[in-house]
């Protein structure tokens, strides 16, 4: 929904990287990766906070849930870690002569 339905230009470079739902399903912490600097990250989080009620309503409707968790958005500080690890593994394999 974030990538394809929200037409806010501040969300163009946003990807959801993780969602953690509390054990009682009352809260969901949504981690998002944002391309760009601190300013772009802050603007994207503000746009997501603004769209929070719409997103929650749509989740309730589409998933036919009786109770939908409150959505809380936060930037994912480790968004580039996976690609960095993949890069290091490929480099280590090349140095050993493996493909």
N, C-alpha and C positions, 0 to 999 in steps of 0.2 A: 504494500500500500504506500509506503514511504517513497519508494523509487518510481512507481508508475502512476499513482493517483494524486499525490499532493503536487500542486503546481507552483509551489514556492521556489523561486530560483536559489534561495539559500540552501536548499536541500539537494541540489544537483550532484554534489560530490559526497553524499552520505551513504554509508553502508552499515547495516546492522551486523555486528560481529558476535555478540553474545546476548542472551536473555536469561536472567536468573529470576525464577519465581519463588517467592517465600513459601515455606511449607504449608501455611494456611491459605495460600493462593490469594492473599489480599493485595500483595504488592509484586510488581515486576520491575526489575532493574534492567534497563535496556542499554547495552553498551554499543556505541556507534563510532565508527572510524570516519574521520572527515579529512579529505585532502585539502591541504592548505595550511595556513598558519593559525596562530591563536585567535586572530580576529574572525576568520572563517569558521573556526570551531565554535566560538562563542555565538556567532550569528546562527549557525545550524542548530545548536542546542536551544536557543531562544525560539526558533521556528518550530522545533519539535514540541517544546513546551506549549506553544500557542495551539498546536494541532492535537494536543494530548486528548482532549475530550472527544473530538471527532474520531480519532483512531480507536479509542476505547469503545465508543458507540458502534463503530463498524466491526470491531472484533466480536462484540457481543452478538451482533446480528448475523455475521457470517459463520461464527463457530457455534451458534446457538447455546451459548453458555448462560447459565443463570446468574453467576457472579463472575465478573471480569476484573482482574487485578488492576489496581491503580498503576499507571505507567510512570516511571521515573527514568529520565534519560541522562546519560553521562558519557563523556568522551572516553574512548578506549585508548589508553596511553600506550598499549603494547600492540597496536594494530599492525605495525611493520615487523613484528618479531617473527612471525611465521615465514615471511619471505626472506628475512635475514638468515634464519636457520636453514632453509632450503638452499640458499646461496652458499652457505658455509659447507654443507654436506656435499654439494656438487663440486666445489673447489677441492675438498679433501679427496674425493674420488678421483678427480683429474690428476692430482699430485701423486696418487698411488698407481696411476695407469689404468684405472677402471673407467668404464663408460657408463 
